[in-house]
Amino acid sequence: MIQFDEQWSFVKKKQKHYDPDETPQAGDFWDHTAIAPDSKLIVSLVVGKRTKEQTQKLVSDTQGRLRKGQLPALFSDGYEGYEPSILEAFGRRYAVPKTESKGGSAASSVQHVRLYPE
C-alpha cells in the first residue's frame, strides 16, 4: 500500500506576505510524499509548490522505484493532481463498490480506486 499526501510549510515567510518581485524560493512550499504506511518507509519525496506538475513528479518517481510489474494499493487525499498522475503512471481506474454501515448510510466519503496496469 502507498499513500500520497502533502505537508505544508513556508520558506522565509508565508505566501500571503510574499512579494512576487522577491525570489521564487520563498513563500508556501509543500513536501509531497509517497509513504508505505505499514513500514513508515518514505518511497518518494518531492519538495516544491503545490502544483499538478509536482504531483506528477512524485507519482512518476514512486512508480519508478517499485519493482517492475508490482502494483500496490494506491491512496490519496482529494487533491486534483493525483488522479490524472496516477492513471498516467499506473493504468486505468477500477471503481470499488461502496459499502453500507449499520445505519444504512455510506461508510465513508472517501473514494477508493484500484489501478491495474494496461
MARBA-3410 file (N, C-alpha, C, O; in Angstrom, 1 decimal):
118
0.9,-1.2,0.0,0.0,0.0,0.0,0.9,1.2,0.0,1.9,1.3,0.7 ~ 0.5,2.2,-0.8,1.2,3.5,-0.9,0.2,4.6,-0.7,-0.9,4.6,-1.3 ~ 0.5,5.6,0.2,-0.3,6.7,0.4,0.4,8.0,-0.1,1.6,8.2,0.3 ~ -0.3,8.7,-0.9,0.3,10.0,-1.4,-0.3,11.1,-0.6,-1.5,11.1,-0.3 ~ 0.5,12.1,-0.2,0.0,13.2,0.6,1.0,14.4,0.5,2.1,14.2,-0.1
0.5,15.5,1.0,1.4,16.7,1.0,1.3,17.3,2.4,0.3,17.3,3.1 ~ 2.5,17.9,2.8,2.5,18.7,4.1,3.0,20.1,3.8,4.0,20.3,3.0 ~ 2.3,21.1,4.3,2.6,22.5,4.0,3.7,23.0,5.0,3.8,22.6,6.1 ~ 4.5,23.9,4.4,5.4,24.7,5.2,5.7,26.0,4.4,5.0,26.2,3.4 ~ 6.6,26.8,4.9,6.9,28.0,4.2,8.4,28.3,4.3,9.0,27.9,5.3
8.9,29.1,3.4,10.3,29.5,3.4,10.3,31.0,3.5,9.7,31.7,2.7 ~ 11.1,31.5,4.5,11.2,32.9,4.8,9.9,33.5,5.3,9.9,34.1,6.4 ~ 8.8,33.4,4.6,7.5,34.0,5.0,6.4,33.3,4.3,6.6,32.7,3.2 ~ 5.2,33.4,4.9,4.0,32.8,4.3,3.7,33.5,3.0,4.0,34.6,2.7 ~ 3.0,32.7,2.1,2.7,33.2,0.7,1.9,34.5,0.8,2.1,35.3,-0.1
1.0,34.7,1.7,0.2,35.9,1.7,1.0,37.1,2.0,0.6,38.2,1.7 ~ 2.2,36.9,2.5,3.1,38.1,2.8,4.2,38.2,1.7,5.1,39.0,1.8 ~ 4.2,37.3,0.7,5.2,37.2,-0.3,5.0,38.2,-1.4,3.9,38.4,-1.9 ~ 6.1,38.9,-1.8,6.1,39.9,-2.8,6.6,39.2,-4.1,7.7,38.6,-4.1 ~ 5.8,39.2,-5.2,6.2,38.5,-6.4,7.6,38.9,-7.0,8.2,38.2,-7.7
8.0,40.1,-6.6,9.3,40.6,-7.0,10.5,39.9,-6.3,11.6,40.0,-6.7 ~ 10.2,39.2,-5.2,11.2,38.5,-4.4,11.6,37.2,-5.1,11.0,36.8,-6.1 ~ 12.5,36.6,-4.5,13.0,35.3,-5.1,11.9,34.2,-5.1,11.0,34.2,-4.2 ~ 11.8,33.4,-6.1,10.7,32.4,-6.1,11.0,31.3,-5.1,10.1,30.4,-4.9 ~ 12.1,31.3,-4.4,12.4,30.3,-3.4,11.9,30.8,-2.0,12.5,30.5,-1.0
10.8,31.5,-2.0,10.2,31.9,-0.8,8.7,31.7,-0.9,8.2,31.5,-1.9 ~ 8.0,31.7,0.3,6.6,31.6,0.3,6.2,30.1,0.7,7.0,29.4,1.3 ~ 5.0,29.7,0.3,4.5,28.4,0.6,5.2,27.3,-0.2,5.4,27.5,-1.4 ~ 5.6,26.3,0.5,6.2,25.1,-0.1,5.5,23.9,0.5,5.0,23.9,1.6 ~ 5.6,22.8,-0.2,4.9,21.5,0.2,5.9,20.4,0.0,6.7,20.3,-0.9
5.9,19.5,1.0,6.6,18.2,0.9,5.5,17.2,0.4,4.6,16.8,1.1 ~ 5.7,16.8,-0.9,4.8,15.8,-1.5,5.5,14.5,-1.2,6.6,14.2,-1.5 ~ 4.7,13.6,-0.5,5.3,12.3,-0.1,4.5,11.1,-0.6,3.3,11.2,-0.7 ~ 5.2,10.1,-0.8,4.6,8.7,-1.0,5.1,7.9,0.1,6.3,7.6,0.2 ~ 4.2,7.4,0.9,4.6,6.6,2.1,4.0,5.2,2.1,2.8,5.1,1.8
4.8,4.2,2.5,4.3,2.9,2.8,3.9,2.9,4.2,4.8,2.8,5.1 ~ 2.6,3.0,4.6,2.2,3.2,6.0,2.6,2.1,6.9,2.8,2.3,8.1 ~ 2.6,0.9,6.5,2.9,-0.3,7.3,4.3,-0.2,7.9,4.5,-0.5,9.1 ~ 5.3,0.2,7.1,6.6,0.3,7.5,7.1,1.7,7.8,8.2,1.9,8.3 ~ 6.3,2.7,7.5,6.6,4.1,7.6,7.8,4.5,6.6,8.4,5.5,6.8
8.0,3.7,5.6,9.0,4.0,4.6,8.6,5.1,3.7,7.5,5.1,3.1 ~ 9.4,6.1,3.5,9.1,7.2,2.5,9.7,6.7,1.2,10.9,6.6,1.0 ~ 8.7,6.4,0.3,9.1,5.8,-1.0,9.6,6.9,-1.9,10.6,6.7,-2.7 ~ 9.0,8.1,-1.8,9.4,9.2,-2.6,9.1,10.5,-1.9,8.1,10.6,-1.2 ~ 9.9,11.6,-2.2,9.7,12.9,-1.6,10.0,13.9,-2.7,11.1,13.9,-3.3
9.1,14.8,-2.9,9.3,16.0,-3.9,8.9,17.2,-3.1,7.8,17.3,-2.6 ~ 9.8,18.2,-3.1,9.6,19.5,-2.4,9.4,20.6,-3.4,10.1,20.7,-4.4 ~ 8.4,21.4,-3.2,8.1,22.5,-4.1,6.7,23.1,-3.9,6.0,22.8,-2.9 ~ 6.3,23.9,-4.8,5.0,24.5,-4.8,3.9,23.4,-5.0,4.3,22.3,-5.5 ~ 2.7,23.6,-4.6,1.7,22.6,-4.7,1.0,22.8,-6.1,0.1,23.5,-6.3
1.6,22.0,-7.0,1.1,22.0,-8.4,0.9,20.6,-8.9,1.4,19.7,-8.3 ~ 0.2,20.5,-10.0,-0.1,19.2,-10.6,1.3,18.7,-11.1,1.5,17.5,-11.1 ~ 2.2,19.6,-11.6,3.5,19.1,-12.1,4.3,18.4,-10.9,4.9,17.4,-11.2 ~ 4.2,19.0,-9.7,5.0,18.4,-8.6,4.3,17.0,-8.3,5.0,16.1,-7.9 ~ 3.0,17.0,-8.3,2.3,15.7,-8.0,2.7,14.7,-9.1,2.9,13.5,-8.7
2.8,15.1,-10.3,3.2,14.2,-11.4,4.6,13.7,-11.2,4.9,12.5,-11.4 ~ 5.5,14.5,-10.7,6.9,14.1,-10.4,6.9,13.1,-9.3,7.6,12.1,-9.4 ~ 6.1,13.3,-8.3,6.0,12.4,-7.1,5.5,11.0,-7.6,6.1,10.0,-7.3 ~ 4.4,11.0,-8.3,3.8,9.7,-8.7,4.8,9.0,-9.7,4.9,7.8,-9.6 ~ 5.4,9.7,-10.6,6.3,9.1,-11.6,7.5,8.5,-10.9,8.0,7.4,-11.2
8.1,9.3,-9.9,9.2,8.8,-9.2,8.9,7.5,-8.4,9.6,6.6,-8.3 ~ 7.7,7.6,-7.7,7.2,6.4,-7.0,7.1,5.2,-7.9,7.6,4.1,-7.5 ~ 6.5,5.4,-9.0,6.3,4.2,-10.0,7.7,3.7,-10.4,7.8,2.5,-10.5 ~ 8.7,4.6,-10.6,10.0,4.1,-11.0,10.8,3.4,-9.9,11.7,2.7,-10.2 ~ 10.4,3.6,-8.7,11.1,2.9,-7.5,10.5,1.6,-7.2,11.1,0.8,-6.4
9.3,1.3,-7.7,8.7,-0.1,-7.5,9.3,-1.1,-8.4,9.7,-0.8,-9.5 ~ 9.2,-2.3,-8.0,9.7,-3.4,-8.9,8.7,-3.5,-10.1,7.5,-3.3,-10.0 ~ 9.3,-3.7,-11.3,8.5,-3.8,-12.5,7.4,-4.8,-12.3,7.6,-5.9,-11.9 ~ 6.2,-4.4,-12.6,5.0,-5.3,-12.5,4.4,-5.2,-11.1,3.2,-5.7,-11.0 ~ 5.0,-4.6,-10.1,4.4,-4.5,-8.8,3.4,-3.4,-8.8,3.8,-2.3,-9.2
2.3,-3.6,-8.3,1.3,-2.6,-8.2,0.6,-2.7,-6.8,-0.4,-3.4,-6.6 ~ 1.0,-1.8,-5.8,0.3,-1.8,-4.5,-1.0,-1.0,-4.6,-1.2,-0.3,-5.6 ~ -1.8,-1.1,-3.6,-3.0,-0.3,-3.5,-2.5,1.1,-3.3,-1.6,1.4,-2.5 ~ -3.1,2.1,-4.0,-2.7,3.5,-4.0,-3.8,4.3,-3.4,-4.9,4.2,-3.8 ~ -3.4,5.2,-2.5,-4.4,6.0,-1.8,-3.9,7.5,-1.8,-2.7,7.7,-1.8
-4.9,8.4,-1.9,-4.5,9.8,-1.8,-5.7,10.6,-1.2,-6.8,10.1,-1.1 ~ -5.4,11.9,-0.9,-6.4,12.8,-0.5,-7.1,13.3,-1.7,-6.9,12.7,-2.8 ~ -8.0,14.2,-1.6,-8.8,14.7,-2.7,-8.1,15.7,-3.7,-8.7,16.3,-4.5 ~ -6.8,15.9,-3.5,-6.1,16.9,-4.3,-6.2,16.5,-5.8,-5.9,15.4,-6.2 ~ -6.6,17.4,-6.6,-7.0,17.1,-8.0,-5.8,16.6,-8.9,-6.0,16.1,-9.9
-4.6,16.9,-8.5,-3.4,16.4,-9.3,-3.1,15.0,-9.2,-2.4,14.4,-10.1 ~ -3.6,14.3,-8.2,-3.3,12.9,-8.1,-3.9,11.9,-9.1,-3.2,11.1,-9.7 ~ -5.2,12.0,-9.3,-5.9,11.1,-10.2,-5.3,11.0,-11.6,-5.0,9.9,-12.0 ~ -5.1,12.1,-12.3,-4.5,12.0,-13.6,-3.1,11.5,-13.6,-2.7,10.8,-14.5 ~ -2.3,11.9,-12.6,-1.0,11.4,-12.5,-0.9,9.9,-12.2,-0.1,9.2,-12.8
-1.7,9.4,-11.3,-1.8,8.0,-11.0,-2.2,7.2,-12.3,-1.6,6.2,-12.6 ~ -3.3,7.7,-12.9,-3.8,7.0,-14.1,-2.7,7.0,-15.2,-2.5,5.9,-15.9 ~ -2.0,8.0,-15.4,-0.9,8.1,-16.4,0.2,7.1,-16.1,0.7,6.4,-17.0 ~ 0.6,7.1,-14.8,1.8,6.2,-14.4,1.4,4.8,-14.3,2.2,3.9,-14.6 ~ 0.2,4.5,-13.8,-0.1,3.1,-13.4,-1.2,2.4,-14.2,-1.2,1.1,-14.2
-2.0,3.1,-14.9,-3.0,2.3,-15.7,-4.4,2.9,-15.6,-4.6,4.1,-15.6 ~ -5.4,2.1,-15.6,-6.8,2.5,-15.7,-7.5,2.4,-14.3,-7.0,1.8,-13.4 ~ -8.6,3.0,-14.2,-9.4,3.1,-13.0,-10.3,1.9,-12.8,-10.8,1.4,-13.8 ~ -10.4,1.5,-11.6,-11.4,0.4,-11.3,-12.1,0.9,-10.0,-11.5,1.1,-9.0 ~ -13.4,1.2,-10.2,-14.2,1.7,-9.0,-14.6,0.5,-8.1,-15.1,-0.5,-8.6
-14.4,0.7,-6.8,-14.7,-0.3,-5.8,-16.2,0.0,-5.3,-16.5,1.2,-5.0 ~ -17.0,-1.0,-5.2,-18.4,-0.7,-4.8,-18.4,-0.2,-3.4,-17.6,-0.5,-2.5 ~ -19.3,0.8,-3.1,-19.4,1.4,-1.8,-20.0,0.4,-0.8,-20.9,-0.4,-1.2 ~ -19.6,0.4,0.4,-20.1,-0.4,1.5,-21.1,0.4,2.3,-21.0,1.6,2.4 ~ -22.0,-0.3,2.9,-23.0,0.4,3.8,-22.7,0.1,5.2,-22.3,-1.0,5.6
-22.9,1.1,6.1,-22.7,0.9,7.5,-24.0,0.4,8.1,-25.0,0.3,7.4 ~ -24.1,0.1,9.4,-25.3,-0.4,10.0,-26.4,0.6,9.9,-27.6,0.2,9.9 ~ -26.1,1.9,9.9,-27.1,2.9,9.9,-27.7,3.1,8.5,-28.7,3.8,8.3 ~ -27.2,2.4,7.5,-27.7,2.5,6.1,-27.1,3.6,5.3,-27.4,3.7,4.1 ~ -26.2,4.4,5.9,-25.5,5.4,5.1,-24.1,4.9,4.6,-23.6,3.9,5.1
-23.6,5.6,3.6,-22.3,5.2,3.2,-21.3,5.3,4.3,-21.3,6.2,5.1 ~ -20.4,4.3,4.4,-19.4,4.2,5.5,-18.4,5.2,5.4,-17.9,5.6,6.5 ~ -18.1,5.7,4.2,-17.0,6.8,4.1,-17.3,7.6,2.9,-17.8,7.1,1.9 ~ -16.9,8.8,2.9,-17.0,9.7,1.7,-15.7,9.6,0.9,-15.7,10.2,-0.2 ~ -14.8,8.8,1.3,-13.5,8.6,0.6,-13.7,7.7,-0.6,-14.3,6.6,-0.4
-13.3,8.1,-1.8,-13.4,7.2,-2.9,-12.1,6.4,-3.0,-11.0,6.9,-3.0 ~ -12.2,5.1,-3.1,-11.1,4.2,-3.2,-11.0,3.7,-4.7,-12.0,3.3,-5.3 ~ -9.9,3.9,-5.2,-9.7,3.5,-6.6,-8.5,2.5,-6.7,-7.4,2.7,-6.2 ~ -8.8,1.4,-7.4,-7.7,0.4,-7.6,-7.3,0.6,-9.1,-8.1,0.8,-9.9 ~ -6.0,0.5,-9.3,-5.5,0.7,-10.6,-4.7,-0.5,-11.1,-4.0,-1.1,-10.3
-4.9,-0.9,-12.3,-4.3,-2.0,-12.8,-3.5,-1.7,-14.1,-4.0,-0.9,-14.9 ~ -2.3,-2.2,-14.3,-1.5,-1.8,-15.5,-2.3,-2.3,-16.7,-2.9,-3.4,-16.7 ~ -2.1,-1.6,-17.8,-2.8,-2.0,-19.0,-1.9,-2.9,-19.8,-2.3,-3.3,-20.9
END
